[in-house]
Amino acid sequence: MKILPVIDLLAGVVVQGIAGRRSEYRPIVSRLCADPSPASVARGFRDTFGFDTCYLADLDAIAGAEPSWRLYDEVVAAGLQPWIDAGTGDVAQARALNRYLDQHAPQGRVVIGLESLLDADSLSEIIAALSPQRAVFSLDLRDGRPLTSAPAFDSLDPMHIAEFAVAAGIEALIVLDLSAVGMNAGVPTLVLCRTLRARYPKLELISGGGVRNQADLRSLAAAGCNQTLLSSALHKGDILL
């Protein structure tokens, strides 16, 4: 199982996630870098662990701002190919991110977050604009419940939303419960991951949130995950790869 390090951007710097409560996020303090700039954190991930990819969550863009193109440039220049989560909920933004990756980070990908989709029917259009190989769907949860404003998803449980995404053409799926992020309390998505792996043997499955130690990594691998999202444990030195 591969590690996908996470860089959360807010107001121009990298921040520490706390249970999805974005108003409480503060600049990261890390043993890997001297400051919370995207370039410094990206170099820390690359130089310390040899990572060449990252999950890049642009929290300002997720909240409705323009994507932070200059900050993406810093991460790419530091040697990381980003999976960009910038609140992609429509075809126009998907195409803009696709063009950026074509020009600057061809191995990068675009994350389509459940919380950013306003219309369930737009998912297949966004995937077509990106290609199934570049599109990643994030099944965003909070305390086990889907985090969505799309009416079509209101009555669906996480498994049925995942089934909808796969039927729309998704080949890579993130399962993330935001309530666990940065809380050092273990990963709450293991049962759902095991169910997804049994249902979709070929699906690229990614999870994380709350990872504390190597035992949690082994549990994610046993649940069938191909990759795990990781941030706090790397910055604090709780996991040494």
Summary of the structure (lengths in Angstrom):
residues: 241
radius of gyration: 16.3
end to end distance: 12.1
largest distance: 45.9
contacts: 814
relative contact order: 0.14
helix: 39%
strand: 23%
